[in-house]
Amino acid sequence: GWCPLSPTGAQTTQLLVEPPWRPAVLWDLVTLTCQGSGTAGATTWYKDKDGERWWHEGHENFTVTKSGTYTCYRPGTGLSPPVRVSNDWLVLQVPARALLEGDTVTLRCRG
């Protein structure tokens, strides 16, 4: 399922990750979905630290084909928190949801 990266009901742009594990890895065929107010046609995607706008065709989701750090922008709720998609050969993953002290968490070591 989809897991928001900030508290439910927050008036912010969310960048949702499927499958819902972080860090996301390229070899999992990661789909990113930009969620916020306004129309999907107003979505703008950014990749990596230079913040270059690299795709503005209005699609609210896509399957990642290159590693990097992704953010999206939706009018009305602004810029999402960044999501890194790596191509590392070994990764320790946690669920892509808000975690609080005392939570029981499943970790995945994958390679």
N, C-alpha and C positions, 0 to 999 in steps of 0.2 A: 504494500500500500504506500500511499504518499505520506511523507512525514515533514511537516513544516519545521523550519529551522529557527523560528522564533515563536513566542507564545501565541496560542490560538486567540483570534480576535484582535490581535495587534493591527493597527492601521499602517502597515508597512508592506513593501513589496517582498514577496517570498520567492526564493529559488528552491524548488523542490527537486529531490534526487531520487531516481529509481534505477537500480535497486537501492533501498534506503540505508546505505552504509557509508561512513566517512573514515578516512578519505576515500573518495570515489576513485576507481581504477579503470583505465581505458578499456582493458580487456573484459570488463563486465558489460559492455555495450550500454553505457550510461545514457539515460534520457534525462534532460533538464527541462523543467517547466517553470515558466515565469508566471506568478500569480499575484494579482493586485487589482485595484479598482480600474474602471475604464474598459475600453475595448481591447481585445487581443491584438487588433491591427495596429495599436500604438506601441507595441513592444519594441524596445531597442536592446540589442545584445552587445556586450563588451567582453574582450578577451585580453588577459594579461595586464601587467602593471602599467603599461603606457596608456591604458584606457582607450585604445583606439576602437572606434565604432566599426565593427566588422560585418554586421548583418542587421538590416533594418527592413525586413520584409513583412513584419507583422505576425509572424508565427510565434505562438506562445510556448511551443516546445520543440525539441529536436534531439536527435541522437548524436552524442559527441564523437568526433572522429580524430581529434587532436588533443593531446594533453595540454593543460594550461589552467589559468584561473579565470573563471567566468562570473560575470555579474549581468543583471538585466535591469532595465528601467521601465517603469510604467507611470504615465502621468497620473497625478493624484496621490500616489503612494511613494514615488521616488525610486531610488536605487536599492537593489537587494544587497544583502551581505554576500561576500564572495564565496564561491565554491571551487575548490581545487580538484581537478581530475588529473591523476598522475599516471605514469606508465611504469612505475616501479615494479621490480620483479618479486619483491617481498613486502607485504604491507600488513600492519595490525589495524583492524577496523573496529569501529564502535557504531552502534545504531545512530542514524541521522535524525536525532530528536533531541529535545532539550533534556539534559541530564542534571539531576540534583544530588547533592551529597546524601548518601545512604541508599540510593537506588541500587538495585541488583542489575548488573549489566553483563550482557554476553559479548565477549571479545572474539574476533575471528583473526587468526593468523593465516594469511593466504599467500601463495606463491605460484 
